[in-house]
Amino acid sequence: MIETGTAAPHRLATTGWVVIGALGVAALAHAYTIVDSLRGPVAGTGEVVASESSVTLGIFANADTQSVVLNAARLLVLAALIVWLYLVRDNFDRRDETSVRWPKAFTIAGWFIPVANIVIPQQVVKELYARSNPDRSWTPTGVVSSWWLLLLVSLFASTETKLYADGFKDVHTPVEVAYVTGAAGILAALLAAFIVLRITTWQDDAQS
């Protein structure tokens, strides 16, 4: 049986392109939310008898079309990204590089620990990005921080709900909110694709 420390590192190109494809789907999903919000509220007949506004995380939003499309894209990205991150982190163990601070388990568990998941994934990716660079004398990781900030912004959802006298209820996202969260989601997807491509290239080139 081959020891982990002497096993050949994973080639990441295929998995990396799967992640980038999933990110493309997520970017399109965010673009859809912007276009869909332009229709504005759908009015019922009669007076508005009740109205409310709410701000929440998009992953807990109502089961409207926008939320379903976005959350499906987010799950696709998360599944692909976790697999890719695990392989990236495992490559360091396969090269007997013991100085990596974050254990492999956090490439998976870090996304699911309440509250801590606001920080851990970004820190894991930042370390993998810095340590994958063949020139480790100076590696700007601001791109990782920018990606994470945009991702957090894109996760928020704001809805306005109006109940009309005829019983019709309209739930919609204000256009200005859709612009901000949608644009943040698209930019986050682009930066994530850049990060994935850069790390994948660095690590695969190291094996050439």
C-alpha positions in Angstrom: 0.0 0.0 0.0 1.4 3.4 -1.0 2.0 5.7 2.0 0.2 9.0 1.9 3.4 11.0 2.2 4.9 9.3 -0.9 1.7 9.1 -3.0 1.6 11.2 -6.2 -0.2 14.5 -5.7 -3.6 14.9 -7.3 -3.9 16.5 -10.7 -6.5 19.2 -10.2 -7.3 20.4 -13.7 -10.5 18.4 -14.2 -12.0 19.1 -10.8 -11.0 22.8 -11.2 -12.9 23.1 -14.4 -15.9 21.5 -12.8 -15.8 24.1 -10.1 -15.5 26.9 -12.6 -18.4 25.5 -14.6 -20.5 25.5 -11.4 -19.4 29.1 -10.7 -20.6 30.0 -14.2 -24.0 28.6 -13.3 -24.1 30.6 -10.1 -23.2 33.8 -11.9 -26.1 33.2 -14.4 -28.4 32.5 -11.4 -27.5 35.9 -9.9 -28.0 37.6 -13.2 -31.4 36.0 -13.3 -32.3 37.5 -10.0 -31.5 41.0 -11.3 -33.6 40.5 -14.4 -36.5 38.9 -12.5 -36.6 41.8 -10.0 -37.1 44.3 -12.8 -40.7 43.1 -13.2 -41.5 44.9 -9.9 -44.3 44.0 -7.6 -47.4 42.3 -8.9 -50.5 44.1 -7.7 -53.7 42.5 -6.6 -57.1 44.0 -6.6 -58.3 46.2 -3.8 -56.4 47.9 -1.0 -53.2 46.6 0.6 -54.3 45.3 4.0 -50.8 44.3 5.3 -47.2 44.8 4.3 -43.9 43.9 5.7 -40.2 44.0 4.8 -37.6 41.4 5.9 -33.9 40.9 5.6 -32.5 37.4 5.9 -29.8 35.1 4.6 -30.7 34.0 1.1 -30.3 30.4 2.0 -33.2 30.7 4.4 -35.4 32.9 2.1 -38.9 32.0 1.0 -39.3 29.3 -1.6 -39.9 31.7 -4.5 -38.3 31.2 -7.9 -35.3 33.4 -7.3 -34.4 31.6 -4.0 -34.9 28.1 -5.5 -32.6 29.0 -8.5 -30.0 30.7 -6.4 -29.9 28.0 -3.7 -29.6 25.2 -6.3 -26.6 27.0 -7.9 -25.1 27.6 -4.5 -25.3 23.9 -3.6 -23.7 22.9 -6.9 -20.8 25.3 -6.2 -20.4 24.2 -2.6 -20.3 20.5 -3.5 -17.7 21.0 -6.3 -15.6 23.5 -4.3 -15.4 21.2 -1.2 -14.1 18.3 -3.3 -11.6 20.6 -5.0 -10.4 22.2 -1.8 -9.9 18.8 -0.2 -7.8 17.6 -3.1 -5.7 20.9 -2.9 -5.1 20.5 0.8 -4.4 16.8 0.5 -1.6 17.6 -2.0 0.4 19.2 0.7 0.2 16.0 2.8 1.2 13.9 -0.2 4.3 16.2 -0.6 5.1 15.8 3.1 4.6 19.5 3.7 3.7 19.6 7.4 3.7 23.4 7.9 0.1 23.9 6.6 -1.9 25.3 9.6 -5.5 24.2 8.6 -6.1 20.4 8.7 -7.8 18.7 5.8 -11.0 18.3 7.8 -11.6 22.0 7.8 -11.9 22.1 4.0 -15.2 20.3 4.6 -16.3 21.0 8.2 -15.3 24.7 8.0 -18.4 25.4 5.9 -20.8 23.9 8.4 -19.7 25.1 11.8 -22.2 27.8 12.9 -20.8 31.3 13.2 -17.2 30.0 12.6 -18.1 29.4 9.0 -18.1 33.1 8.5 -14.4 33.0 8.8 -12.9 29.5 8.5 -13.4 28.9 4.7 -11.9 32.2 3.8 -8.9 31.5 6.0 -8.4 28.0 4.6 -8.6 29.3 1.0 -6.2 32.1 1.8 -3.6 29.8 3.2 -3.9 27.3 0.3 -3.6 30.2 -2.2 -0.5 31.6 -0.5 1.2 28.2 -0.1 0.4 27.1 -3.6 2.3 30.0 -5.1 5.7 28.8 -6.3 7.1 32.3 -5.3 6.3 32.3 -1.6 8.3 35.3 -0.8 5.2 37.5 -1.3 1.7 36.4 -2.3 -1.0 39.0 -2.3 -4.1 37.3 -0.9 -6.4 40.4 -1.1 -8.2 38.6 -4.0 -9.3 35.9 -1.5 -10.6 38.5 1.0 -12.4 40.4 -1.8 -14.0 37.2 -3.0 -15.2 36.3 0.5 -16.6 39.7 1.3 -18.6 39.7 -2.0 -19.8 36.2 -1.3 -21.1 37.2 2.1 -22.9 40.3 0.6 -24.5 38.0 -2.1 -25.9 35.7 0.6 -28.3 38.3 2.0 -31.8 38.7 0.7 -34.4 41.4 1.3 -38.1 41.0 0.4 -41.2 43.1 0.5 -44.5 41.4 1.1 -47.9 42.9 0.4 -51.3 41.3 1.1 -54.2 42.6 -0.8 -57.9 42.7 0.1 -58.7 40.0 -2.4 -56.3 37.6 -0.6 -53.5 38.0 -3.2 -50.0 38.1 -1.7 -47.0 39.4 -3.6 -43.5 38.8 -2.4 -40.7 40.5 -4.4 -37.1 41.7 -4.0 -36.6 45.5 -4.4 -34.6 46.3 -7.5 -31.9 48.1 -5.7 -31.3 45.2 -3.4 -31.2 42.7 -6.4 -28.6 44.9 -8.1 -26.3 44.9 -5.1 -26.6 41.2 -4.1 -26.7 40.1 -7.7 -23.7 42.1 -8.8 -21.8 40.9 -5.7 -22.7 37.3 -6.5 -21.5 37.7 -10.1 -18.2 39.3 -9.0 -17.7 36.7 -6.3 -18.1 33.9 -8.9 -15.5 35.6 -11.2 -13.0 36.0 -8.4 -13.5 32.5 -7.2 -12.9 31.2 -10.8 -9.7 33.2 -10.9 -8.6 31.7 -7.5 -9.4 28.2 -8.5 -7.6 28.5 -11.9 -4.6 30.1 -10.3 -4.2 27.5 -7.5 -4.9 24.6 -10.0 -2.2 25.9 -12.4 0.3 26.4 -9.6 -0.1 23.0 -8.2 -0.3 21.1 -11.4 2.7 23.0 -12.8 4.7 21.9 -9.7 4.2 18.3 -10.8 5.4 18.9 -14.4 
